[in-house]
């Protein structure tokens, strides 16, 4: 029986346009899900958008349109980006869907019924940008950090969730479950946050101030705090169309900026308080920097991924982002580095290998992969036949280290290119006495190309399909077991190669 694998991403807030960080998180998640499908797991992949809250209401008011119309437009941008990146999600959830609203109200009612929600008057400070109440202990050197934007004094009656009641439980849980947060060094941040007393969480906003939200089931004059609403989406969409539940989530993929407190404090406690299972693991990635500087709307250095998809292609961007970032750490994005990876790794290494391998089969064997005498294989062929690349790749992907997975794959790419130079098929073709050796070399190159098309499938799905099409394979090879060396191509006719990563001239400045 296949293992269930349920992955969710952070849902994107529709108050702004999608950027490189959104693209990376979806690409990383997609690669992980494609990998798990390739090893036979029963995968459900959930992504989507967060559509409630004060900022959405304000943006809609500025455009003089209903909030739902604003959300419909913005949501389409995020979905279009995911589709252009070939993200293989099973569901694109929206928090304005009725199914989600019902689950949020059920969560609230269950929590209220057991006495973990109470009503009180709050007097303090409120951040509109973060849409949350803050206290003076959140200040740094006597000033509010930039993440809070404008902070104003506020006195208001609201409902609060007894977050502090479960602080000791959460600290014990995180301490006992070392693999709950990946990478493990992020776990220290959670434990440090839990050293200080937790404030109870305000989980409502009065409709008189904010109407765009999910009404509380026990008081319709209030709507649900946007973070409480958003977090529940992971549970709301855990069932497939047949009603089969995939909960608990195997992994949540999130950015480091929303690990504490939402995903590592609020969400585990919200679930535990009503007796629901916790997600198995939080996968926390870092930030993308723009030439060493943090990307920021105020600075104006946010990177829009769409022009890069249009210029280099979807898979080139996927390759770059998954090769450059070590999950959990920050990474740098700049045009010259993208261009270099495109021309060197993709064009010169992978693209050139596929092109000349298939071209030589066409030139010397009329496009038919020849049979060969396996007993005459030498040490030169040993690396091309080895399963070591599969082992390294699986180890890396199991640990969500895509940069290591690609390094493992590129060892085979590099070795295959070296093999071409060492064996020089163009010289063997001139000597009739070397006909058997030429058959062996061409067959090993064809098989290496086929193996690579399987190995890159999770990370560069479009390129994998193109390679398989050039090989004349009509059935996509999605199972990782197909990456083992074999002889299935013997006697098979390959197609004429076409450039996978065409060269283009940069305009002179």
C-alpha positions, 0 to 999 in steps of 0.5 A: 500500500502506498504511503500517503504524502500530504504537502502544503505551502504557505498560502499567498496573501492577495494584497500584493503581486506574486514575486520571486519568493512565491515562485521559489516556494511553489517550485520547491514544493512541486519538486518534493511532490513530484519526487514522492510521486516518482517513488510511488507515494500517494501524494496530495499537494495543496497550495492557494491564497489567503483572501481575507483581512483588513489590507484586502478590504482597504485595497478593494475600497481604494479601487471602489470594487467589492472585496470578492472581485478584488480577490478574484483578480489577484488570485488569478495572478497567483494561479497563473504564476503557478501554472506557468511554472508547471506546479502540479498542485492537486488543489488551489485553495482559496480562503473565501470558499464556503468549504473553508469557511465552514471548517474555520467556524467549526474550529472556533466553535469546538475551541469555544465550547471547551472554554479556550476562548474568552471575551475581554477589552484590550487596550494597547497597540495595533499594527495595520500592516501585520494586522495584529496587536503588538506590545511594547516588548515587540519594540527594538531600541524603543522603535517599532520594527519595519515589519509592523509599519504604522502602529497606533494605540487601540482600545477594543473588545475582542475574543482571545484564544488561551494560547498561554495555556498550552505553552509548556506543552508546545515547548515539550513537544518541540524539544522531544520531536527533533525532526519537527522543524527542518532544518534543525537549526531553525528549531532553536528559534522556536524554543527561544521564543517559548522561553518568554511567556506567550500572550493569549491570541486575539482571534477576532475583529469587530465588524464595525472595523473590519467586515471582510472576514469569516463571522465567528459562529458564537457572535456574528458581530465579529469576524475571524482574525486573518491568521487564524483563518489562514492557518486552518486552510491546511486542514480545510482542503486536506480531503480529495474529491472523493472525500479521502482525508490526507490529514495530518500533513506530512510537510508544511513548506514556509518561509522563515519569516512566518515560522514564529509565531504563526506556523510553529506556535499558533498552528500546533496549539490550535490543533492540539487544543481540539485534539487534532494531529499536528503536521509531521514537519515544517520545512522552513526556507530562507530569503532570496536576496537581490545582489546581496540586498534584502528584497523590499517593496520600499526599496523597489528591488522585488524580482518579478519571476515572469520575465525570467520565465519568458526569457529563459523558460520555466525549467531554467528558472526552476533549475537555478532556484533549486540549485542555488538555495540551500533550504533554510539559508538565504541565497542571492539572485542576480541576472548574470548568475542566472545567465551563467547557469543557463549557458553553462549547466543547461546549455553546454552540459545537459543540452549539448550532451543530449544533442550530440548523443542523439545526433551521432546515433542518427548519423552513424546508426540511422537513428536506431539505438544499436545492440551491443555486447555487454561483456565488452564493457570496460571501466569507462562505462562503469560510472554510466551504469552505476546506481550511485547517482540514484542513491545520492539523489534519493538521499538528497531529496528525502532531506529536501536538499535539492541543491545536492540532488542536482549536484548528484545528477550533474555528476552523471551529466559531466561523466557522460560528456567526458565519456564522449570525449574519451571514446570519440565516436567520430573516430570509431566510426571511421574504423570498421574494426571498431564497429562493435565498440561504437555500438556499445558507446552509442547505446550507453550514451542513449541510455545515459540520456534516458536515465537523466530524463527520469532523474531531472523529472521532479525538478525540470519536468518540461525538459524531461518530457522534451528529452523523452520525446526526442528519444521517441518515448511516448509514455512518460517515465515518472517512476524513479525505478526507471532511472536504473541502467537498462537495455530498453532502448536497444533497437529503438528509433530516436528522433532528430535532436532539437536544442533544449536551451537555445543560445540567444544574444544579449543586447549590447548596453 
